[in-house]
């Protein structure tokens, strides 16, 4: 038995890029400029912001600027570059759930995953759930999980005023469902 362990900030970000199909696996190269949000102000602010998804590059290739740190990475305990760390902190705080629910990068990756899902699968709910679970969790869903997923999809359809017959063609429903998968403990923890 191995104790449950949360993924590190870079691993979570890379997992989001992987399941959305956006991960660029090219090795080496220049660092990708940091994405500057409207809330990032201060001395030394770069003149140009990098892409919100870092061009799809792995987290190790993201530029780190001491005064302009990526909020998601900080929230998931990426060390501050101004101090040395022998061992990373591992916290479990409400801000992590809020970042996973509200961060524009996470929302963007959920939408990309939904677009790939709709392009690569037939409009059959069970096949779509299989595709999502295999990508996100590396396993097939259990019968109980499929039943709960169908119920959740129906609730999303009601929330967005979408007819039950139009569920398979609704990007907003599948984006919301993929987003909910990102917010599960199984996605960010090694169990």
Residue, then its C-alpha position, 0 to 999 in steps of 0.5 A: x500500500x502506498x500513501x495517497x500523494x498529491x501531484x506537484x504543481x508542474x505535474x498537474x499543469x502538464x496533466x491538464x495539457x496532456x488530457x486536453x491534447x495540447x501538450x507539446x512534447x518537444x524538448x529543449x528550446x527557449x523558455x516560454x514567457x510568463x502569462x501576465x494577468x490583468x492583476x499582475x502589476x509592478x516593477x519589471x513587468x514584461x512588455x509582452x505576455x506569454x500565451x495562457x497555456x504556455x504554448x502547450x510546452x511542459x511546465x519545466x519550459x515556463x519562464x519564472x519571474x520573481x515578481x510575476x509568478x503564475x497563480x496556479x503554480x503558486x497555489x499548488x506549492x511551487x517554491x518561490x524562486x527568491x528562496x531555497x527549498x530542500x523539500x516542497x511544502x504539500x498543502x491542501x487549502x481551499x484556494x487549490x479548489x478555487x483555482x481548479x474551478x476558476x482559472x482561465x487556463x483550466x477552463x481553456x483545457x476543459x474546452x479543448x478536451x471537450x472539442x477533442x472528445x466530440x471530434x474523436x468519439x461517436x455521440x454515444x454517452x457510454x463511449x464518451x465517458x469511456x474516452x474521458x475516464x481513460x484519458x483522465x484516470x487511465x481506466x474505464x468507468x465503473x457502471x455506477x460512475x456511468x450512471x452518475x455521469x449520465x445524471x450529471x449530464x442531464x443536470x447540466x442540460x437543464x442548467x444550460x436549457x439544452x434539450x436532452x436530444x442535443x446533449x451530444x452536440x453541446x460543447x458547453x455541456x461536455x466542457x463543463x463535464x470535463x472541467x468537473x473531471x479536472x476538479x476530482x481528487x483522482x485527477x490531482x492525487x496518486x491513489 
